[in-house]
Amino acid sequence: MNEEDNKRLGRLIFALARGNISVLDEIYQMLAKLLYAVGNIYYSQRADIEDAIQDLLILLYQNARKFKENKNACAWVIQIYQNMIRNRLRRQRTEDALFVLIENFEFANLS
């Protein structure tokens, strides 16, 4: 993303912080290719990537006020996105491990 687009993204994030929800579509249009590329690193299914992007847009709305003027807007968004995906995957691994543990425990008690 060039510097001009990055500044424009920063202005859109500030507009989002002021409550202008309509800029979410424009933010998505600016970052869609990049978000799919980053999401593809972590997920193999397109549906999982699309879910992550939807969750990111919600997080952007919730955290837009934390964006500082002198920050790189694109890097800030991607960092939020990657942290969110890593947290989701970590939570999913924990849930999967617990499910296996419970399943094995129930099977052992049946014998």
Rosetta constraint file for C-alpha pairs under 8 A:
AtomPair CA 1 CA 5 HARMONIC 6.25 0.50
AtomPair CA 1 CA 6 HARMONIC 6.37 0.50
AtomPair CA 1 CA 74 HARMONIC 7.60 0.50
AtomPair CA 2 CA 6 HARMONIC 6.19 0.50
AtomPair CA 3 CA 7 HARMONIC 6.20 0.50
AtomPair CA 4 CA 8 HARMONIC 6.25 0.50
AtomPair CA 5 CA 9 HARMONIC 6.10 0.50
AtomPair CA 6 CA 10 HARMONIC 6.28 0.50
AtomPair CA 6 CA 72 HARMONIC 6.95 0.50
AtomPair CA 6 CA 73 HARMONIC 5.89 0.50
AtomPair CA 6 CA 74 HARMONIC 6.09 0.50
AtomPair CA 7 CA 11 HARMONIC 6.33 0.50
AtomPair CA 7 CA 73 HARMONIC 7.18 0.50
AtomPair CA 8 CA 12 HARMONIC 6.28 0.50
AtomPair CA 9 CA 13 HARMONIC 6.23 0.50
AtomPair CA 9 CA 27 HARMONIC 6.74 0.50
AtomPair CA 9 CA 30 HARMONIC 7.86 0.50
AtomPair CA 9 CA 73 HARMONIC 6.13 0.50
AtomPair CA 9 CA 74 HARMONIC 7.15 0.50
AtomPair CA 10 CA 14 HARMONIC 6.31 0.50
AtomPair CA 10 CA 69 HARMONIC 7.32 0.50
AtomPair CA 10 CA 72 HARMONIC 7.71 0.50
AtomPair CA 10 CA 73 HARMONIC 5.12 0.50
AtomPair CA 11 CA 15 HARMONIC 6.22 0.50
AtomPair CA 12 CA 16 HARMONIC 6.15 0.50
AtomPair CA 12 CA 23 HARMONIC 6.18 0.50
AtomPair CA 12 CA 27 HARMONIC 7.01 0.50
AtomPair CA 13 CA 17 HARMONIC 6.20 0.50
AtomPair CA 13 CA 23 HARMONIC 7.99 0.50
AtomPair CA 13 CA 60 HARMONIC 7.92 0.50
AtomPair CA 13 CA 64 HARMONIC 5.85 0.50
AtomPair CA 13 CA 67 HARMONIC 7.45 0.50
AtomPair CA 13 CA 73 HARMONIC 7.96 0.50
AtomPair CA 14 CA 18 HARMONIC 6.40 0.50
AtomPair CA 14 CA 64 HARMONIC 6.76 0.50
AtomPair CA 14 CA 65 HARMONIC 7.32 0.50
AtomPair CA 14 CA 67 HARMONIC 7.59 0.50
AtomPair CA 15 CA 19 HARMONIC 6.61 0.50
AtomPair CA 15 CA 20 HARMONIC 5.52 0.50
AtomPair CA 15 CA 23 HARMONIC 7.23 0.50
AtomPair CA 16 CA 20 HARMONIC 4.77 0.50
AtomPair CA 16 CA 21 HARMONIC 5.74 0.50
AtomPair CA 16 CA 23 HARMONIC 6.44 0.50
AtomPair CA 16 CA 24 HARMONIC 7.42 0.50
AtomPair CA 16 CA 61 HARMONIC 6.40 0.50
AtomPair CA 16 CA 64 HARMONIC 6.29 0.50
AtomPair CA 17 CA 61 HARMONIC 7.02 0.50
AtomPair CA 17 CA 63 HARMONIC 7.84 0.50
AtomPair CA 17 CA 64 HARMONIC 4.77 0.50
AtomPair CA 17 CA 65 HARMONIC 4.95 0.50
AtomPair CA 21 CA 61 HARMONIC 7.64 0.50
AtomPair CA 22 CA 26 HARMONIC 7.69 0.50
AtomPair CA 23 CA 27 HARMONIC 6.17 0.50
AtomPair CA 24 CA 28 HARMONIC 6.09 0.50
AtomPair CA 24 CA 57 HARMONIC 6.89 0.50
AtomPair CA 25 CA 29 HARMONIC 6.17 0.50
AtomPair CA 26 CA 30 HARMONIC 6.20 0.50
AtomPair CA 27 CA 31 HARMONIC 6.25 0.50
AtomPair CA 28 CA 32 HARMONIC 5.39 0.50
AtomPair CA 28 CA 57 HARMONIC 7.89 0.50
AtomPair CA 31 CA 35 HARMONIC 5.91 0.50
AtomPair CA 32 CA 36 HARMONIC 6.14 0.50
AtomPair CA 33 CA 37 HARMONIC 6.17 0.50
AtomPair CA 34 CA 38 HARMONIC 6.16 0.50
AtomPair CA 35 CA 39 HARMONIC 5.90 0.50
AtomPair CA 35 CA 53 HARMONIC 7.07 0.50
AtomPair CA 35 CA 78 HARMONIC 7.61 0.50
AtomPair CA 36 CA 40 HARMONIC 5.92 0.50
AtomPair CA 36 CA 49 HARMONIC 6.59 0.50
AtomPair CA 36 CA 50 HARMONIC 7.97 0.50
AtomPair CA 37 CA 41 HARMONIC 6.83 0.50
AtomPair CA 38 CA 42 HARMONIC 7.32 0.50
AtomPair CA 38 CA 82 HARMONIC 7.79 0.50
AtomPair CA 39 CA 43 HARMONIC 5.98 0.50
AtomPair CA 39 CA 49 HARMONIC 5.35 0.50
AtomPair CA 39 CA 52 HARMONIC 7.62 0.50
AtomPair CA 39 CA 85 HARMONIC 7.97 0.50
AtomPair CA 40 CA 44 HARMONIC 6.11 0.50
AtomPair CA 40 CA 45 HARMONIC 7.97 0.50
AtomPair CA 40 CA 46 HARMONIC 7.87 0.50
AtomPair CA 40 CA 49 HARMONIC 6.93 0.50
AtomPair CA 42 CA 85 HARMONIC 7.55 0.50
AtomPair CA 43 CA 48 HARMONIC 6.44 0.50
AtomPair CA 43 CA 49 HARMONIC 6.42 0.50
AtomPair CA 44 CA 48 HARMONIC 7.74 0.50
AtomPair CA 45 CA 49 HARMONIC 6.71 0.50
AtomPair CA 46 CA 50 HARMONIC 6.21 0.50
AtomPair CA 47 CA 51 HARMONIC 6.16 0.50
AtomPair CA 48 CA 52 HARMONIC 6.19 0.50
AtomPair CA 49 CA 53 HARMONIC 6.19 0.50
AtomPair CA 50 CA 54 HARMONIC 6.24 0.50
AtomPair CA 51 CA 55 HARMONIC 6.25 0.50
AtomPair CA 52 CA 56 HARMONIC 6.07 0.50
AtomPair CA 52 CA 81 HARMONIC 7.90 0.50
AtomPair CA 52 CA 84 HARMONIC 7.99 0.50
AtomPair CA 52 CA 85 HARMONIC 6.85 0.50
AtomPair CA 53 CA 57 HARMONIC 6.30 0.50
AtomPair CA 53 CA 81 HARMONIC 7.84 0.50
AtomPair CA 54 CA 58 HARMONIC 6.57 0.50
AtomPair CA 55 CA 59 HARMONIC 6.25 0.50
AtomPair CA 56 CA 60 HARMONIC 6.04 0.50
AtomPair CA 56 CA 80 HARMONIC 7.54 0.50
AtomPair CA 56 CA 81 HARMONIC 5.96 0.50
AtomPair CA 56 CA 84 HARMONIC 7.50 0.50
AtomPair CA 57 CA 61 HARMONIC 6.31 0.50
AtomPair CA 58 CA 62 HARMONIC 6.31 0.50
AtomPair CA 59 CA 63 HARMONIC 5.93 0.50
AtomPair CA 60 CA 64 HARMONIC 5.44 0.50
AtomPair CA 60 CA 77 HARMONIC 7.56 0.50
AtomPair CA 63 CA 67 HARMONIC 7.28 0.50
AtomPair CA 67 CA 71 HARMONIC 7.29 0.50
AtomPair CA 67 CA 73 HARMONIC 7.93 0.50
AtomPair CA 67 CA 76 HARMONIC 7.85 0.50
AtomPair CA 71 CA 76 HARMONIC 7.19 0.50
AtomPair CA 72 CA 76 HARMONIC 6.12 0.50
AtomPair CA 73 CA 77 HARMONIC 6.25 0.50
AtomPair CA 74 CA 78 HARMONIC 6.18 0.50
AtomPair CA 75 CA 79 HARMONIC 6.00 0.50
AtomPair CA 76 CA 80 HARMONIC 6.37 0.50
AtomPair CA 77 CA 81 HARMONIC 6.18 0.50
AtomPair CA 78 CA 82 HARMONIC 6.05 0.50
AtomPair CA 79 CA 83 HARMONIC 6.10 0.50
AtomPair CA 80 CA 84 HARMONIC 6.04 0.50
AtomPair CA 81 CA 85 HARMONIC 6.21 0.50
AtomPair CA 82 CA 86 HARMONIC 6.11 0.50
AtomPair CA 83 CA 87 HARMONIC 6.11 0.50
AtomPair CA 84 CA 88 HARMONIC 6.18 0.50
AtomPair CA 85 CA 89 HARMONIC 6.14 0.50
AtomPair CA 86 CA 90 HARMONIC 6.04 0.50
AtomPair CA 87 CA 91 HARMONIC 6.06 0.50
AtomPair CA 88 CA 92 HARMONIC 6.06 0.50
AtomPair CA 89 CA 93 HARMONIC 6.12 0.50
AtomPair CA 90 CA 94 HARMONIC 6.31 0.50
AtomPair CA 91 CA 95 HARMONIC 6.18 0.50
AtomPair CA 92 CA 96 HARMONIC 6.04 0.50
AtomPair CA 93 CA 97 HARMONIC 6.10 0.50
AtomPair CA 94 CA 98 HARMONIC 6.16 0.50
AtomPair CA 95 CA 99 HARMONIC 6.09 0.50
AtomPair CA 96 CA 100 HARMONIC 6.30 0.50
AtomPair CA 97 CA 101 HARMONIC 6.14 0.50
AtomPair CA 98 CA 102 HARMONIC 6.06 0.50
AtomPair CA 99 CA 103 HARMONIC 5.99 0.50
AtomPair CA 100 CA 104 HARMONIC 6.04 0.50
AtomPair CA 101 CA 105 HARMONIC 6.07 0.50
AtomPair CA 102 CA 106 HARMONIC 6.08 0.50
AtomPair CA 103 CA 107 HARMONIC 6.22 0.50
AtomPair CA 104 CA 108 HARMONIC 6.10 0.50
AtomPair CA 105 CA 109 HARMONIC 6.29 0.50
AtomPair CA 106 CA 110 HARMONIC 6.43 0.50
AtomPair CA 107 CA 111 HARMONIC 6.91 0.50
